[in-house]
Amino acid sequence: MERRSRRMRKRDGMPLSRIYFYLALVLFIALLLIGFRFGGAHRDLQNNAAWALALRKAPLEEKGANYLIYGVYTKEGEYFLEDIFLLNYPPGSTSPHIIFIPGEMLLNRMDNSSATAGQETTEHLERETFYFPVHFYEEGGAKLLLQQLSYFLGVPIHYFLEIDYGGIPELVDYRGGINYRGYNLKGSEYYDYFLHGEAEDQPLARAMYRMQALSNLVELIGEKRGIFSKSRSLRKALPYLDTNLTWKELQGLYPGLKEAFSLREHEVINIPGVWRRQIDGEYYFEPERGLISYLMANLGRDFILPRELITVEVLNGSGVTGIAAKVAELLREEGFQVVNVANADSFDYPMSRVIARQSEIEPAKEVAAYIPGAELLKEELKDFPAMVTVIIGKNFKLD
C-alpha cells in the first residue's frame, strides 16, 4: 500500500510540472505575440521612402531642427489643408518656437524638374501663378508639399507629421464616444464639431483648438485598459498618420507637443503677412516676404520675432504733454508696431516702465533698449492687444 501511494504521488507530480511548463510556454508565446504586434506597429509607423529619409539628413547647423506638423481631410472628394505649424527646436532646447502657417497662404512655385529629391538647385524659376499649400498636396502628396514649403520659407524641414483628420470618427467610436457639454458624442458628431468649431473662430484659434483636441483624444484612447490596448490603439491610428519619425522619436516628441499646443494664441508666432478678401468673398493670406526672411534667419536663437511683429502700447505716466506720442513715433521709427497711445492711470510715475504682457519677455527687452532708465517688468494679461506696455515716467528725457 505504501509503495502504491509513492507511485501515485510520483505520477501525480508529473502532470503538475508539465502544467507549469506549458503555462510558462504559453506566457512566453503570448509575450512574443505582443512584442511582434506592437513592434510591427512601430515599424509600420515610419515613412521609409527615400525622399522622407533624405529630409532627416539635412544639416541642422546652428538653427536647430525644424518639424512641420499639419492636418488634412477630405470633403466630397476635395482636399482641405488648413492647419500647418512649423516648430523650430533651437540646439539643446526642448521648447520650440511655434510658427503658424495659414492653409490659405499664397505660395509661388519652385520649378525643379531638373533636380532630384534632397538636392539643391540654383535654377529656381518662379512662375507668376500662385498656389495654396493644398494644391501641392493634391498634386504630389507630402513630398511635394514639404519641398515647396521648404523652398518658400528658405529653411530645411527635417521631420514631418501628417495627421489625416478623417480617422477621428473611428478613433472616437473605438474609445466609446467623447463627453462634450454633458453629451456623449459619437465619432461622426464629434468630427463635425472638430472641423467647424465655433463660427467666429479665427484661423489660428481654430488650428490651436484642433491640435489641443487631438492631444486630448490621444490621452482618452490611452485610458483604455487591456493587454493589447496600446497596440490596438496604435494600429487604429496608423492609417491616419504619415511621418518620417520613428516610434521612439514620436514618443519623445509628444509630451513637448502637448505642452506646446496648450499655449495661448499670442504665444504662437503668425507667419508675417496680411489677410485679403477676394471678389467672391473668400479670404486669402498674402505673405510678407521680407519679414518671413528675417524670421527664418533668426531660427535657432532664443528670440526670433521681427520688430515689426512686436506690438506696443505707450502710456503717458509723467504728465508731460505729448510725450507718449513722441515715444510712440520713436518706436515706430525703430520698427516696432505701436497699437495704442494714451494716458496712464496717473501722472505720478517717477520711473518709466516696460512691461511684458505675455510669458515671453524678450519682446519687452527689445523695447526697453530704447527707453533709458526704465524698469523691466512682467505682468501677463490674457488676450491683451499688445505684447509690451510702455509707461513713460518723470525720469524719461528725450535726447
C-alpha positions in Angstrom: 0.0 0.0 0.0 2.8 2.4 0.8 4.6 1.6 -2.5 1.4 2.3 -4.4 1.0 5.6 -2.6 4.5 6.6 -3.6 3.9 5.6 -7.2 0.7 7.7 -7.2 2.5 10.7 -5.8 5.2 10.3 -8.5 2.5 10.0 -11.2 0.5 12.9 -9.7 3.7 15.1 -9.7 4.5 14.6 -13.4 1.3 16.3 -14.8 1.8 19.2 -12.3 5.3 20.0 -13.6 4.1 19.7 -17.1 1.3 22.2 -16.4 3.9 24.7 -15.1 6.0 24.1 -18.2 3.0 24.6 -20.5 1.9 27.7 -18.7 5.4 29.2 -19.0 5.4 28.3 -22.7 2.0 29.9 -23.3 3.1 33.1 -21.4 6.3 33.2 -23.4 4.4 32.9 -26.7 1.9 35.5 -25.6 4.7 37.9 -24.9 6.3 37.2 -28.2 3.0 37.9 -29.9 2.5 41.2 -28.1 6.1 42.2 -29.0 5.5 41.2 -32.6 2.2 43.0 -32.9 3.4 46.2 -31.1 6.8 46.1 -32.7 5.2 45.6 -36.1 3.1 48.7 -35.5 6.3 50.6 -34.6 7.9 49.6 -37.8 4.9 50.4 -39.9 4.7 54.0 -38.5 7.8 55.5 -40.1 7.7 56.5 -43.8 10.8 54.9 -45.2 10.6 56.4 -48.7 13.9 57.8 -49.9 12.7 61.4 -50.0 11.3 61.1 -46.4 14.6 59.7 -45.0 16.6 62.3 -47.0 14.9 65.1 -45.1 16.5 63.8 -41.9 19.9 64.2 -43.4 19.6 67.9 -44.0 22.3 69.8 -41.9 21.0 71.2 -38.6 23.7 73.8 -38.3 23.1 76.5 -35.7 19.4 76.8 -36.5 18.3 73.6 -34.8 15.8 71.1 -36.0 12.6 72.0 -37.9 9.4 70.0 -37.7 6.3 70.5 -39.9 3.0 69.4 -38.4 -0.2 69.6 -40.4 -3.7 68.2 -40.7 -5.6 67.2 -43.8 -9.1 66.0 -44.5 -11.4 65.4 -47.5 -14.9 66.5 -48.1 -17.0 65.5 -51.1 -13.8 64.4 -52.8 -12.0 67.7 -52.2 -8.8 68.0 -50.0 -8.6 70.6 -47.3 -5.3 71.6 -45.6 -5.8 74.4 -43.2 -3.6 73.8 -40.1 0.1 74.0 -40.6 2.7 74.6 -37.9 6.5 74.9 -38.2 8.2 74.0 -35.0 11.9 75.1 -34.6 13.8 73.5 -31.7 17.0 75.5 -31.1 20.1 73.4 -30.3 19.8 71.8 -26.9 16.3 73.1 -26.3 13.2 71.1 -25.5 10.9 74.1 -26.0 10.2 75.0 -29.7 9.3 78.3 -31.4 5.9 77.6 -32.9 5.1 79.4 -36.2 1.6 79.1 -37.6 1.2 79.0 -41.4 -2.4 79.5 -42.7 -3.6 77.0 -45.2 -4.9 79.8 -47.3 -1.4 81.4 -47.7 -0.3 82.1 -51.3 2.8 80.4 -52.4 4.9 80.8 -55.6 6.2 77.6 -57.1 9.7 76.2 -57.4 10.3 74.7 -60.8 12.8 72.0 -60.0 12.0 69.4 -62.7 15.8 69.1 -63.3 16.5 68.4 -59.6 16.2 65.2 -57.7 14.9 64.9 -54.1 17.3 66.1 -51.5 19.5 68.0 -53.9 19.9 71.8 -54.1 19.5 73.7 -57.4 20.1 77.3 -58.2 17.8 77.1 -61.2 14.6 78.1 -59.4 12.2 79.6 -61.8 9.4 81.4 -60.1 6.1 81.4 -62.1 3.6 84.2 -61.9 0.9 81.9 -60.8 0.3 81.3 -57.0 -0.9 78.3 -55.1 -2.3 77.3 -51.8 -0.4 74.6 -49.9 -3.3 72.1 -50.6 -2.7 72.4 -54.4 0.8 71.0 -53.9 -0.6 68.3 -51.6 -3.2 67.3 -54.2 -0.6 67.1 -56.9 2.3 65.3 -55.1 1.3 64.5 -51.6 3.5 65.1 -48.6 6.7 65.0 -50.7 5.7 68.0 -52.9 4.1 69.9 -50.1 7.3 69.8 -48.0 9.5 70.5 -50.9 7.6 73.6 -51.9 7.2 74.9 -48.3 10.9 74.4 -47.6 11.7 76.4 -50.8 9.3 79.2 -49.9 10.5 79.5 -46.3 14.1 79.2 -47.2 14.9 76.6 -44.5 15.1 72.8 -44.4 12.3 70.7 -42.9 13.9 67.8 -41.2 10.8 66.0 -39.8 7.2 66.0 -40.6 4.0 64.6 -39.1 0.8 64.5 -41.2 -2.5 63.8 -39.5 -5.5 62.7 -41.5 -8.5 64.1 -39.7 -10.6 61.5 -41.4 -9.6 59.0 -38.8 -11.1 60.9 -35.9 -14.7 59.3 -36.1 -13.2 55.8 -36.0 -10.9 56.6 -33.1 -13.7 58.3 -31.1 -16.1 55.4 -31.6 -13.2 53.0 -30.6 -12.9 55.0 -27.4 -16.7 54.7 -26.8 -17.5 58.4 -27.6 -16.4 61.6 -26.1 -18.2 63.6 -23.5 -18.9 67.2 -24.6 -21.1 69.6 -22.6 -22.9 66.8 -20.9 -23.5 64.8 -24.1 -21.7 61.6 -25.2 -20.8 62.4 -28.8 -20.3 59.6 -31.4 -17.5 59.8 -33.8 -19.4 61.5 -36.6 -20.9 64.0 -34.3 -17.6 64.9 -32.7 -15.9 65.1 -36.1 -18.4 67.7 -37.3 -17.7 69.9 -34.4 -14.0 69.3 -34.7 -14.0 70.6 -38.3 -16.3 73.5 -37.9 -15.8 74.6 -34.3 -17.3 78.0 -33.4 -18.3 80.1 -36.4 -16.3 83.1 -35.3 -13.1 81.2 -34.8 -10.1 82.8 -36.5 -7.6 80.5 -38.4 -5.1 80.4 -35.6 -7.7 79.8 -32.9 -9.3 77.0 -35.0 -5.9 75.4 -35.6 -4.9 75.5 -32.0 -8.2 74.1 -30.9 -7.8 71.2 -33.3 -4.3 70.3 -32.1 -5.4 70.5 -28.5 -8.5 68.3 -29.3 -6.2 65.7 -30.9 -3.9 65.7 -27.9 -6.9 65.1 -25.6 -8.1 62.3 -27.9 -4.8 60.6 -27.6 -5.0 60.8 -23.8 -8.5 59.4 -23.8 -7.7 56.5 -26.0 -4.7 55.7 -23.8 -7.1 55.3 -20.8 -8.4 52.0 -22.3 -7.2 49.0 -20.4 -6.3 45.6 -21.6 -3.1 43.7 -22.6 -3.5 44.6 -26.3 -4.9 48.1 -25.8 -1.8 50.1 -26.6 -1.1 48.0 -29.7 -4.7 48.2 -31.0 -4.8 51.9 -30.4 -1.6 52.5 -32.3 -2.7 50.2 -35.1 -6.0 52.0 -35.5 -4.2 55.3 -35.7 -1.5 54.2 -38.2 -3.6 54.6 -41.4 -4.1 58.2 -40.5 -0.5 59.2 -39.8 2.4 59.8 -42.1 5.8 60.7 -40.7 9.5 60.2 -41.1 9.8 60.0 -37.3 10.4 56.6 -35.6 8.0 55.5 -32.9 10.6 56.2 -30.3 11.2 59.7 -31.6 7.4 60.4 -31.7 7.1 59.2 -28.2 9.8 61.5 -27.1 8.3 64.4 -29.0 4.7 64.0 -27.9 5.0 65.5 -24.3 6.6 68.6 -25.8 3.9 68.9 -28.4 1.1 68.5 -25.9 2.6 71.4 -23.9 3.3 73.5 -27.0 -0.3 73.3 -28.2 -1.6 74.2 -24.8 -0.1 77.7 -25.2 -2.2 80.8 -25.6 -2.6 82.1 -29.1 -0.5 85.2 -28.6 2.4 82.9 -27.7 2.4 81.4 -31.2 4.0 83.3 -34.0 1.8 84.1 -37.0 3.8 83.9 -40.2 4.1 87.6 -41.3 1.5 88.7 -43.8 -2.0 90.2 -44.3 -5.4 88.7 -45.0 -7.1 89.9 -48.1 -10.6 89.4 -49.4 -11.4 88.1 -52.9 -14.3 89.3 -55.1 -16.2 86.1 -54.2 -15.9 86.9 -50.5 -13.3 84.2 -49.7 -10.2 85.2 -47.9 -6.5 84.5 -48.7 -3.3 85.2 -46.9 -0.6 87.3 -48.6 2.8 86.7 -47.0 5.3 89.5 -46.4 8.5 88.1 -47.9 10.9 90.4 -46.2 9.6 89.7 -42.7 9.5 86.0 -43.4 13.1 86.0 -44.4 14.1 87.9 -41.2 12.1 85.4 -39.1 13.6 82.4 -40.8 17.1 83.9 -40.5 16.7 84.1 -36.7 15.6 80.4 -36.3 17.7 78.7 -33.6 18.1 81.8 -31.5 16.3 82.4 -28.2 14.4 85.3 -29.7 13.3 85.2 -33.4 10.5 87.7 -33.7 11.0 90.6 -36.1 10.4 94.1 -34.5 7.6 94.7 -37.0 5.6 92.0 -35.3 6.2 93.3 -31.7 3.1 95.2 -30.7 3.5 98.0 -28.2 1.2 100.4 -26.3 2.7 103.7 -25.0 1.1 105.4 -22.0 2.0 108.8 -20.5 2.7 108.4 -16.8 4.7 111.7 -16.4 2.1 114.3 -17.2 4.4 115.9 -19.9 2.1 116.9 -22.8 2.7 114.9 -26.0 5.5 112.7 -24.5 3.7 109.4 -25.3 3.1 110.4 -28.9 6.8 111.3 -29.3 8.0 108.0 -27.8 5.5 106.1 -30.0 7.0 107.8 -33.1 10.5 106.9 -31.9 9.5 103.2 -31.5 7.8 103.2 -34.9 11.0 104.5 -36.5 12.9 101.7 -34.9 10.5 99.2 -36.5 8.0 98.4 -33.6 4.3 98.2 -34.2 2.6 100.7 -31.9 -1.1 99.8 -31.4 -2.1 102.3 -28.7 -1.1 105.7 -27.4 -2.9 107.1 -24.3 -2.6 108.4 -20.8 -1.6 106.1 -17.9 -3.9 105.6 -14.8 -1.9 108.5 -13.2 0.8 111.1 -14.0 2.8 110.2 -10.9 5.2 107.5 -12.2 8.7 108.5 -11.0 10.4 106.0 -13.3 9.5 104.7 -16.7 8.3 101.0 -17.0 8.5 98.5 -19.8 6.0 95.7 -19.0 5.9 92.3 -20.8 2.2 91.3 -21.2 3.0 87.6 -22.2 5.1 84.8 -20.9 7.9 85.6 -23.4 9.9 88.6 -22.0 12.2 89.0 -25.0 9.9 91.5 -26.9 9.9 93.7 -23.8 13.7 93.6 -23.6 13.9 94.7 -27.3 11.6 97.7 -26.5 13.4 98.5 -23.2 16.6 99.2 -25.1 15.0 102.4 -26.3 13.5 103.6 -23.0 16.6 104.7 -20.9 16.2 104.3 -17.1 13.1 102.1 -17.4 12.2 99.2 -15.1 11.7 95.9 -16.9 8.6 94.1 -15.5 6.5 91.1 -16.4 2.7 91.3 -15.8 0.9 88.8 -18.1 -2.6 89.7 -19.3 -4.7 87.2 -21.2 -5.8 88.4 -24.7 -4.2 91.8 -24.2 -3.9 93.6 -27.6 -0.2 94.5 -27.1 2.8 92.3 -26.2 4.5 95.2 -24.4 3.3 98.2 -22.4 5.5 101.3 -22.0 4.7 103.7 -19.2 6.7 107.0 -19.6 7.8 108.2 -16.1 9.1 111.5 -14.9 12.7 110.3 -15.3 12.4 110.0 -19.1 14.2 112.5 -21.2 14.2 112.7 -25.0 17.7 113.5 -26.4 
